[in-house]
Amino acid sequence: MNNSYAEKRLKVVTSLEFLADWVAQIGRDQVDVDFVHDSRIDVHYFQPRPAHVLLCTRTDVFVLAGLDLDVWMQSLLDASRNKKIQYGASGYVDASFGITHILQKPMGRVDMAMGDVHPFGNPHYFHNMENVGVALQNIVIALAKNDPDNADFYRKSKEEYWQKIQSTFATLKELVKPYQGTKVVTYHQSWEYFAEEFGLEIVGYVEPKPGLPPSPKHLKELIEIINQQKVRIVIKEPYYPKRPVKKLSKKTGVKVLELVNFPGGRRKARTYLENLEANVHELIQLVDS
């Protein structure tokens, strides 16, 4: 590939890795895409580095997840001083724009006493297929606007990828049918859309409130819930503490399942669909064991 061709490609930076995968699936060889967040780190506590600012100064388009999932990205946009990617510019893309199916929207005033509550609702919308469709449309509109010569190419690629997503979700839903209604506890409120999509029932959380560590009293109450509700699985991400879930497992016999929210959080799942498939297959495997 010659340098002149590389220079013509649209430069895109995304806050999270799954967004970069979506851009790559739509843009293919017409885009250069990079991402900021390390998927092995809790997205709520991620700290961008100076190198990420440099990425943003050079990009044509910046895609964020929205709903305050990646709230730290605003400091990057400000520091970049790149007019093309500031709010309202053609290169600024909020992938959540227009999504109407949002779970756990807080009612009334939000304050610190409620824990790390997202004021716009649960931001892990990307486990819901229809929400993914809205986000992909936001991305393709932005790519077409910033690179009109390839607009038809982007639209065609998006439709092909959307068909693949629908097919994958349908296959996974069929696989998980025998396990629908399985009761689970999750560490954080990050699996609501996944549970809704695949028929799991979340009956409690290891965190008493979002972002707060569990107290002995809360764990005792959770043990009672697990026993009474016949909960089979506790779901946690790898970066959350092991000790609380080990205690739950020891006291109740509940199985612990480590799932990953974002591709890149597990070595062998680098794309959105690979990660989704891995999560479902690991769930089925543990329930069957």
ABEGO torsion letter per residue (X at the ends): XBAAAAAABBBBBBABAAAAAAAAAAAEAABBBBBABBAABBAAABBBBAAAAAAAAABABBBBAEGGABAAAAAAAAAAGBAAABBGBAABBBAABGBABBBGBBBEBBBAAAEBBBAAEBAAAAABAAAAAAAAAAAAAAAAAABAAAAAAAAAAAAAAAAAAAAAAAAAAAAAAAABGBBBBBABBAAAAAAAAAGBBBABBABABBGBBBBAAAAAAAAAAAAAAGBABBBBBAABBAAAAAAAAAAAGBBBBBBBABBGABAABABAAAAAAAAAAAAAAAAAX
